[in-house]
Amino acid sequence: MANTGNEVSASDSVSEILLKEQANKNDGGNKPPTYETLFSNTENPIQVHEQSQSRYQNIGLGYEYRLNSNKIIEIEIDLDSEMTLSRRELRVLLLHEFRLGLKATKATSNICGTMGKDVLSIRTAQHWFHRFKNGNFELDDLPHTGRPLEVDMDLLKQLIEQDPHLTTRCLAERLGCSHITVETHLHELDKTWKYGVWIPHELSPIQLQQRVDACVELRTSHRNYQWLHNLITGDEK
């Protein structure tokens, strides 16, 4: 069928398509549109890659592009305005770039050039491309099933008072959390690990005086009875 008037054909260039689209609008919009764009959260359109000439529907970003084999769409965008996309929306774009056969670096360049220069890092793109290559196309975040990040502070304090020699891993097993979580909460309790026991990080005046009294008593005992000389040491061999 010959191309007449403002009707779009597969042989039209991108510029010709845009000119005919503008002519259709000037005619009162009676002609069917050459593309459909549903974009609710911004006034700026998005550029569609020319490689997407095959049927590709519902990219899943709150807007939709419907491409047929006889239509090529390229819409200019203001590159100075940066769009706000969720993580899932970026992953959809990465999956689109992956199916086009592009590399992660090229995909990052395309997305950042369209959506904003800081919306995506190359490392993130490489991570998702690696997942796609392994056949994992799940884009949603899976619920975390790890151990809790919060613990019973009273129970933790009670455990270290009963046995100050307990390690963080032993405490983690009893509290059902990770040892990193235990360390964090012990720091909140101003506890530090010294000489194989948990002691207060900041000593109170009474605790300081108790240590002074112990030192004085040991010195007095040594002066009255030189018990240090009775210590016997030897080679274990």
C-alpha positions, 0 to 999 in steps of 0.5 A: 500500500502506498504512503499517502498524506500523513499516514506513516509507513515503515520506510519513513525516517524518524524525522518524517514520522515526527513531521507527520505526527505534527501534521495530524495534530494540526489537522484536528487530531482526526488521524490515528496517532503514530504512538501512544504515551501514557506518562502520569508523573512527568511532562517530559517524554522518554527516548525509545531506542530504535532497536525496539522495532519489534513488538514490545508492550508495557515496559512497566514504569507507569507509562506505556509504549506500543511499538509495531514492526512498521513504526519507529519512535524517537522522542526528544527529552530534556536531558537537564531534567532528572527523573525520579525512578524507583529501584524496580523501574530501573531494573525494568530498564536494565532488563530492556537493555539486556534483551537488546543485547547491550553490555552493562556499561552501554546500558548504564550510559543509555539509561543515565543519558535519558533519565539523569546522569546519577540514577544508575551506577555501572556496578549496579548494572553489572550486578543485574546483568549477571543475574539476567545471564543466569536466568534470574529475571525477578525484579522485585525485592524478596522479603528478608528472612534474616535474624532480627536486628533488635534484642532484649536489652534487659536480657542481654544485660542480665546475661553478661552480669551473670557470666561476663565471660560469654562471647558475642557468638554465645550471646547471639545464640542465646538471643537468636540474633547475629553477633554483630547485633550483639556487639552493637547493643553492647556498645550501647550499654557502654560495655567493652571486652577486656581481659576475657570479660565484659566490663563497663567502658566508663568506670564509676568512682566506686569501681575505680576506688575498688581497683585502687584498694586491690592494688594497695592490698597486694602491695601491702601483702607483698611487703609483709610476706614476699609471696612473689618469691615463692612462685615457681616457674619452669620450662614446660618441655 
